[in-house]
Amino acid sequence: MGLYKRGDIYWYRFVWNGELIRESTRQSNKRVAQQMEAAHRASLAKGEVGIREKKREATLGEFIESDVKPYVESRFADKPKTLEYYRAGLKLLASYPPLHGCPLGSITAEKVTGYVAKLRDSEHAVATINRRLEVLRRVLRLAVEWRRVEKFLPKVEMLPGENHRDRVLTPAEESRYLAAAAQIGDEILAAYQRALTGIRARLRGEQPIAPQDPYLLRDVTTLLIDTGMRPDECYHLRWEHIRDGAVHVPCGKTSNARRVLPLTQRTAALLDLRRERASGEWVFPAPTRSGHMEKSTLKKQHPRACALAQVQPFTMYDLRHTCLTRWAAHMDPYTLAYLAGHSDFSITRRYVHPQVDVVQAALERARAHIERALAASEPSGIRRNQRVNPPN
């Protein structure tokens, strides 16, 4: 052993593959210093033959905190909805210690099954559970891609039975709903007029607050069902985006979200009225932190309109689905994909639900064409469905 002393501290020195190795042990005990030199020689020998010291494996929670969260925050900084989606999924993962505190290499299908069982016990819908499982699946794939684990991790499968957005309003339902939305606006104005002559205003001098936008529900739903925009795209509209008789969508969920949507006569008329009363940059302003309406702005008026119109409850996104389904019967898929802002035709197919009357009309046209072709191919003097007398 090449031990020597410098003062009270032992040092070691030796040559390995022509390179001088010299380090201090910071120890005054000779036996401990000898063990440290031997350990250094052993580690060099292991590295020479390809043996590596096994590092401590990070847990799922540590991997999320040190790698996944910074990646998500930087990758989706300009997509608040996607960022919210990942944050919610990662937060729910942290609430399940058997999986969150488990080393990456020790994650098994049983632990994933336990996480699913916890979500089911919380009475989450199947769609919600699948969104959380998508986040877990993405995290495990990143661990493999970034080589944070030395083996394949269990496959995360989605649960069956998820309800997809395939609700399509009929023209009658649309008419009743818009009438109910207008009725709600009328009631808001009527309540304000009554308050102006009420006891508080006359005797106490307390003036009621004037409603800012009583017909917000009617205008938003009309624009959604006539343009097929995503609700978030509609909520973020500025007046600079409304020009030349069209809505110029600046950005959105996909790279193809930037598009131009021509306005119908009724939406153009509604927007003209709103522009006359506008006092800011937003088409649909609201007393929110962002200054424009959000998903929660109509959470009370929308269910009430459904009840008044006697329409089965639906989401705002179903108005987009209704619009695209109606368009699909009258235009080619390329145009439909452009107007929908889709970058993948597989997504466009989800919005194509031929209605009963459309299917019936298509079948009638097909049958008429077949009958004309058969009639043209028959020999002269013989009509269809006419029995020919057999020869004697």
C-alpha positions in Angstrom: 0.0 0.0 0.0 1.3 3.5 -0.9 0.4 5.1 2.4 2.3 8.0 3.8 1.7 10.6 6.4 1.5 14.4 6.0 1.3 15.7 9.5 -1.4 13.6 11.3 -3.3 12.7 8.1 -2.7 9.6 5.9 -2.4 10.0 2.2 -2.2 7.2 -0.4 -0.4 7.2 -3.7 -0.3 4.6 -6.5 -0.1 4.4 -10.3 -3.0 3.0 -12.2 -2.6 2.5 -16.0 0.2 4.9 -16.1 -1.7 7.6 -14.2 -0.6 8.8 -10.8 -3.4 8.6 -8.2 -2.8 10.6 -5.1 -5.5 11.6 -2.6 -5.9 12.4 1.1 -7.9 10.1 3.3 -8.5 12.8 5.9 -8.0 10.1 8.5 -5.4 9.7 11.2 -6.2 6.0 11.7 -4.0 3.9 9.5 -6.4 0.9 9.2 -9.2 3.2 8.0 -6.8 4.8 5.5 -5.8 1.4 4.1 -9.4 0.4 3.6 -10.1 3.7 1.8 -7.1 3.1 -0.6 -8.3 -0.5 -1.2 -11.9 0.8 -1.9 -10.5 3.3 -4.5 -8.5 0.6 -6.2 -11.5 -1.7 -6.3 -13.7 1.0 -7.8 -11.1 1.6 -10.6 -11.0 -2.1 -11.3 -14.8 -2.3 -11.6 -14.9 0.6 -14.0 -12.2 -1.0 -16.2 -14.2 -4.2 -16.7 -17.5 -2.4 -17.2 -19.0 -2.8 -13.7 -20.7 0.3 -12.3 -21.8 1.0 -8.8 -25.6 0.7 -8.6 -27.1 4.0 -7.9 -30.1 4.6 -5.7 -33.2 4.5 -7.8 -35.5 7.5 -7.5 -39.1 7.1 -6.4 -41.9 8.1 -8.7 -42.5 11.2 -6.6 -38.9 12.2 -6.8 -38.8 11.7 -10.5 -41.9 13.8 -10.9 -40.6 16.7 -8.8 -37.1 16.8 -10.3 -37.8 15.9 -14.0 -41.5 15.8 -15.0 -42.8 19.0 -13.4 -40.0 21.2 -14.9 -40.6 19.6 -18.3 -44.4 20.1 -18.2 -44.1 23.7 -17.0 -41.7 24.7 -19.8 -43.2 22.5 -22.5 -46.8 23.7 -22.1 -46.3 27.2 -20.8 -48.4 28.6 -23.6 -51.2 26.0 -23.2 -52.9 26.8 -19.9 -55.5 24.0 -20.3 -52.9 21.3 -21.0 -50.9 22.6 -18.1 -53.9 22.4 -15.8 -54.6 18.9 -17.1 -51.1 17.7 -16.1 -51.0 19.6 -12.8 -54.3 17.9 -11.8 -53.0 14.5 -12.8 -49.7 14.9 -11.0 -51.4 16.2 -7.8 -53.7 13.2 -7.7 -50.7 10.9 -8.1 -49.1 12.5 -5.1 -52.2 11.6 -3.0 -51.5 7.9 -3.4 -48.4 7.1 -1.4 -48.1 3.4 -2.4 -47.4 4.5 -6.0 -45.9 8.0 -5.4 -43.3 6.7 -2.9 -42.4 3.6 -4.9 -39.0 3.3 -6.6 -39.4 3.5 -10.4 -38.1 0.0 -11.0 -40.5 -1.5 -8.4 -43.7 -0.2 -10.0 -45.9 -3.1 -10.8 -49.3 -3.7 -12.4 -50.7 -4.3 -8.9 -49.7 -0.9 -7.7 -51.3 0.7 -10.8 -54.5 -1.4 -10.1 -54.5 0.0 -6.6 -54.4 3.5 -7.9 -57.3 2.8 -10.2 -59.3 1.3 -7.3 -58.6 4.5 -5.2 -60.0 6.6 -8.1 -63.1 4.4 -8.4 -63.7 4.6 -4.6 -63.6 8.4 -4.9 -66.6 8.0 -7.3 -64.8 9.7 -10.3 -66.4 9.2 -13.7 -64.7 6.8 -16.1 -63.6 9.7 -18.3 -61.9 11.4 -15.3 -60.1 8.3 -14.3 -58.8 7.8 -17.8 -57.5 11.3 -17.9 -55.6 10.6 -14.7 -54.3 7.3 -16.1 -53.1 9.1 -19.2 -50.9 11.3 -17.0 -49.5 8.3 -15.2 -48.8 6.6 -18.5 -47.0 9.6 -19.8 -44.8 9.8 -16.7 -43.8 6.2 -16.9 -43.0 6.5 -20.6 -40.8 9.5 -19.9 -39.0 7.5 -17.2 -38.2 4.9 -19.8 -37.3 7.4 -22.6 -35.0 9.4 -20.3 -33.4 6.1 -19.0 -34.3 6.8 -15.4 -35.2 3.1 -15.1 -33.4 0.0 -16.5 -36.4 -2.1 -17.2 -39.8 -1.8 -18.9 -42.5 -0.5 -16.7 -46.1 -1.9 -16.7 -48.5 -0.9 -19.4 -51.2 1.5 -18.3 -54.5 0.7 -20.0 -57.6 2.9 -20.2 -60.9 1.8 -18.6 -63.8 0.9 -20.9 -67.2 2.6 -20.8 -66.1 6.2 -21.2 -68.8 8.5 -22.5 -67.6 10.4 -25.5 -69.0 13.8 -26.6 -71.5 12.7 -29.3 -74.5 14.7 -28.2 -76.1 16.5 -31.2 -78.9 19.0 -30.7 -81.9 18.8 -33.0 -83.1 22.0 -34.7 -86.1 22.0 -32.4 -83.9 21.7 -29.3 -81.7 24.5 -30.5 -84.7 26.8 -31.1 -86.1 26.1 -27.7 -82.8 26.5 -25.9 -82.0 29.9 -27.6 -85.5 31.1 -26.7 -84.9 30.1 -23.1 -81.6 31.9 -23.1 -83.2 35.0 -24.4 -86.0 34.7 -21.8 -83.3 34.6 -19.0 -81.9 37.8 -20.4 -85.3 39.4 -20.4 -85.9 38.3 -16.8 -82.6 39.8 -15.7 -83.6 43.2 -17.2 -87.1 43.0 -15.7 -85.6 42.3 -12.3 -83.4 45.3 -12.6 -86.3 47.6 -13.6 -88.3 46.3 -10.6 -85.3 47.1 -8.4 -85.2 50.7 -9.6 -88.7 51.3 -8.2 -88.4 49.1 -5.2 -88.2 50.1 -1.5 -84.5 50.1 -1.3 -84.1 52.5 -4.3 -87.0 54.8 -3.3 -86.8 55.0 0.5 -83.2 54.0 1.3 -81.4 55.5 -1.7 -79.7 52.2 -2.5 -79.4 52.0 -6.3 -79.3 48.5 -7.8 -76.3 47.4 -9.9 -77.1 47.5 -13.6 -76.6 44.1 -15.3 -73.5 44.2 -17.5 -74.4 41.5 -20.1 -77.9 40.0 -19.6 -77.9 38.3 -23.0 -74.4 36.7 -22.6 -75.7 33.1 -22.7 -77.8 33.7 -25.8 -74.9 35.4 -27.7 -72.2 32.9 -26.7 -74.3 29.8 -27.5 -75.4 31.2 -30.9 -71.8 31.9 -31.9 -70.7 28.4 -30.8 -73.4 26.6 -32.7 -73.0 28.7 -35.9 -69.2 28.6 -36.1 -68.2 25.4 -34.4 -65.5 27.1 -32.4 -64.1 25.5 -29.2 -65.6 27.2 -26.1 -62.2 28.4 -25.0 -61.5 30.0 -28.4 -64.9 31.8 -28.2 -64.3 33.0 -24.6 -60.9 34.5 -25.5 -62.1 36.5 -28.6 -61.1 40.1 -28.9 -62.7 42.6 -31.2 -59.7 42.7 -33.4 -60.5 39.1 -34.3 -63.9 40.0 -35.7 -63.5 41.6 -39.1 -64.5 41.2 -42.8 -67.6 39.2 -41.8 -65.6 36.4 -40.2 -64.0 35.3 -37.0 -60.2 35.1 -37.3 -59.2 32.5 -34.7 -55.6 33.4 -33.7 -54.6 30.3 -31.9 -56.0 27.3 -30.0 -55.6 23.7 -29.0 -53.7 22.5 -32.0 -51.3 23.8 -34.6 -54.2 24.0 -37.1 -56.4 26.0 -34.8 -55.6 29.3 -36.6 -58.4 29.6 -39.2 -61.1 32.0 -40.6 -64.7 31.2 -39.8 -67.4 33.1 -41.8 -70.2 34.5 -39.8 -73.9 33.7 -40.3 -76.4 36.5 -40.6 -77.7 36.1 -37.0 -74.2 35.9 -35.5 -73.1 38.9 -37.4 -76.2 40.8 -36.2 -75.6 39.8 -32.6 -71.9 40.8 -32.7 -72.8 44.2 -34.3 -75.1 44.9 -31.3 -72.4 43.9 -28.9 -69.8 46.0 -30.6 -72.0 49.1 -30.2 -72.1 48.5 -26.4 -68.5 47.4 -26.1 -66.2 49.3 -23.8 -63.1 47.1 -23.9 -61.1 44.7 -26.0 -63.0 41.5 -25.1 -66.0 40.4 -27.1 -67.4 38.6 -24.0 -66.1 40.6 -21.0 -66.8 39.4 -17.5 -65.7 40.3 -13.9 -63.0 37.6 -13.8 -59.3 37.8 -13.2 -58.7 37.5 -16.9 -61.2 40.1 -17.8 -63.1 37.8 -20.2 -65.7 35.1 -19.5 -64.6 31.7 -18.3 -66.1 28.3 -18.2 -67.6 29.1 -14.8 -69.3 32.3 -15.9 -72.5 30.5 -17.2 -72.5 27.6 -14.7 -75.9 28.8 -13.3 -77.6 30.2 -16.4 -76.9 27.2 -18.7 -78.6 24.5 -16.6 -81.6 26.8 -16.0 -81.9 27.4 -19.8 -81.9 23.6 -20.3 -84.7 23.2 -17.8 -86.8 26.0 -19.3 -86.4 24.6 -22.8 -87.1 21.1 -21.6 -83.9 20.0 -23.3 -81.7 17.1 -22.0 -78.7 18.7 -20.3 -75.6 19.1 -22.5 -72.2 20.8 -22.3 -71.0 23.9 -24.2 -68.7 21.6 -26.2 -71.7 19.8 -27.5 -72.7 23.0 -29.4 -69.4 22.6 -31.4 -70.1 18.9 -31.9 -73.6 19.8 -33.2 -72.3 22.4 -35.7 -69.6 20.1 -37.1 -72.0 17.2 -37.4 -74.4 19.4 -39.4 -71.6 20.6 -41.7 -70.3 17.1 -42.3 -73.4 16.3 -44.3 -72.7 19.1 -46.8 -68.9 19.4 -47.2 -65.8 17.3 -47.9 -63.7 16.1 -45.0 -60.8 18.4 -45.8 -62.9 21.5 -45.6 -64.5 20.2 -42.4 -61.1 19.5 -40.8 -60.0 23.1 -41.6 -63.1 24.7 -40.2 -62.8 22.5 -37.1 -59.2 23.4 -36.6 -58.1 19.7 -36.6 -54.6 18.5 -37.4 -55.7 14.8 -37.6 -58.5 13.3 -39.6 -59.1 10.7 -37.0 -60.3 13.5 -34.7 -62.6 14.8 -37.4 -64.3 11.5 -37.7 -65.5 11.7 -34.2 -67.7 14.6 -35.1 -69.4 12.9 -38.0 -72.7 11.4 -36.9 -75.1 11.2 -39.8 -78.6 12.0 -38.5 -81.7 9.8 -39.3 -83.1 12.2 -42.0 -79.6 12.5 -43.6 -79.2 8.7 -43.7 -82.8 8.2 -45.1 -82.2 10.8 -47.8 -78.9 9.2 -48.8 -80.6 5.7 -49.0 -83.4 7.1 -51.2 -80.9 8.7 -53.6 -79.0 5.4 -53.8 -82.1 3.3 -54.4 -83.4 5.7 -57.1 -80.0 5.5 -58.9 -80.0 1.7 -58.7 -83.6 1.5 -60.1 -82.8 3.9 -63.0 -79.7 1.7 -63.8 -81.7 -1.5 -63.8 -84.5 0.1 -65.9 -82.0 1.2 -68.5 -80.4 -2.3 -68.7 -83.7 -4.2 -69.2 -84.5 -5.5 -72.8 -87.2 -3.6 -74.7 -90.7 -4.8 -74.1 -90.0 -6.2 -70.7 -90.7 -4.2 -67.6 -89.4 -4.8 -64.2 -91.5 -7.0 -61.9 -93.5 -8.3 -65.0 -93.5 -12.1 -65.3 -92.6 -13.4 -68.6 -94.8 -16.3 -69.8 -92.7 -19.5 -70.2 -92.6 -21.2 -73.6 -95.0 -24.1 -74.2 
